[in-house]
Amino acid sequence: MKKYVVVPAVGLALFSWAFSCPRFVEFYPDPKDVSDREGEYVEIRMDDFWAESLFVQFESKESLSFAWPKAERFVLVHDSVQCPVRSEPQEAPLVLSQEAPQASVACGSLGKISLPNSRETVWKVWAGTCVDSVTVPHPKPGKVIQRVGLTDRWEFVDAATASSGEASASDTLLESRVLVNGVSVLRVTEVHHCPEEPMPEWVELYNAGMHPLPLDAFRFCDRGSALGGVGDSIRPFQAVLVSKDTTSLRAALEIPEIRMVQVSLGFLNNNEGALRLCFRDRNIDSVSWNKSTVACPSGFNPLSGRREFTPGFLPKSARNVSRAGGVNQDAFNRDAAKTPVEYKLSSRVVSKKGSPLRVRVESEQDVVLSLLDSAGRRVWKSVVPAMANEWVKVPAQEYLGIGAGFVSLSVGDFENVVGILVRP
């Protein structure tokens, strides 16, 4: 006698409802390498359900309302610039969603919500008859909190490797920071394939972007391992030297403050060779050379094609040039040419008894404003908040003697120094 299992229709309906309704799948409340406002996000999977509006509520805060996102993933961020697929806000005040057919990602604004770092939280999303209410566990620094399937269990995953089925929001966000208009912000800026012994071969990399990049996501294609372990990063506007023997390289250069990374590069051919830089499995930059490039033991800058020996230092012209050509080149150069801080001096000549020196600072990040004496020693420092866009008084008359001095403006490893003159 055959036995049949009868599944109640209501059970099937509930299963279909649970699978197709919008549901929370990922939270990133405590980013490690960027500020909370830049890095934290909430991801909602949309599946095949549809309604006119979507509502999200954090604990007892006022709920957020969005037009229905036409995408498989809906990511809540603080700024649309941080969206994995950049989207412009629509006219409705609370709506930041936009169809993104290729990546199937839309974004909305977290508004004034800040994700707590020190306690568990309660979230609710609903649309029509669909409701998903979750309790998110106590965050861990640098960890993405991911939902386990359709259960109410959560697990912690490193942000650099987070993945919930398809590419996660953290993956897509990282890719949007690495590739600007399709061109990488991390580039090879100097190659020394045949240095004079005992100096080992070395390569310089430069992060021209506004965000730190995890070194474990990069490697030289078909050469050695990743450029770093989990948690290692290259800061904005920082240059690092890559060599198979960093101890010998540091001894040969005698410049202790230069950042170095030890990686087995293999053999760099003196006469003809090439290097390709990979972001995960994607080639993002390539460099080649032959006998006519430079004569050994000189190294060269692949951005200019000229001989160069400036380890750890990039002139402004080099920061704003990319070797990668194509239709995206002009757009990338416009973005790269935007230095992290713009400034204007009220005057470059200051009188001891005259008007004070003032500097107008414009930046999307906090700027360290310093006053240096004629020997380059810092005698005064202040921090100008991001987006201040105001004139700041610099006490040159009080801290500098008669003669030359300098004003320094720095963001991360980027620094701009301008000379001034103090008169009686």
WOMOWO-V964984 format. One record per backbone hydrogen bond with DSSP energy under -1.0 kcal/mol. CO is the residue of the C=O (numbers start at 1). NH is the residue of the N-H. Records with the same first field share a line. If there is no record, write none. Layout:
BEGIN
CO->NH ; NH
END
This chain:
BEGIN
8->12
9->13
10->14
11->15
12->16
13->17
14->18
15->19
16->20
17->21
20->49
23->45
25->147
26->43
27->145
30->142
35->39
36->40
41->28
42->76
43->25 ; 26
44->74
45->23
46->49
52->68
54->66
55->126
56->64
57->124
58->61
64->56
66->54
69->71
72->46
73->106
74->44
75->108
76->42
77->110
79->82
80->83
92->95
100->104
104->73
106->75
108->77
110->113
121->136
122->59
123->134
124->57
125->132
126->55
127->130
130->127
132->125
134->123
136->121
140->143
142->159
144->157
145->27
146->155
147->149
148->151
153->148
155->146
157->144
158->161
164->166
168->172
169->173
170->174
171->175
172->176
173->177
174->178
175->179
178->185
180->183
183->180
185->208
187->206
190->204
191->300
192->202
196->199
202->192
203->242
204->189 ; 190
205->240
206->187
207->237
213->234
214->217
215->218 ; 227
217->280
218->227
219->278
220->223
229->232
232->215
234->213
235->238
236->413
238->207
240->205
241->261
242->203
243->263
245->249
246->250
247->251
248->252
249->253
250->254
255->258
259->241
261->243
263->265
273->289
275->287
276->221
277->284 ; 285
278->219
279->282
282->279
285->277
287->275
289->273
290->293
295->298
299->308
300->191
301->305
306->301
310->313
315->319
316->320
318->321
326->329
328->332
329->333
330->334
331->335
332->336
333->337
335->338
337->339
342->362
344->360
348->421
350->423
351->354
357->394
358->346
359->392
360->344
362->342
363->387
367->384
368->410
369->382
370->408
371->379 ; 380
372->406
373->376
377->373
380->371
382->369
384->367
385->388
390->361
392->359
394->396
395->399
396->400
403->422
405->420
406->372
407->418
408->370
409->416
410->368
411->414
414->411
416->409
418->407
420->405
421->350
422->403
423->352
END
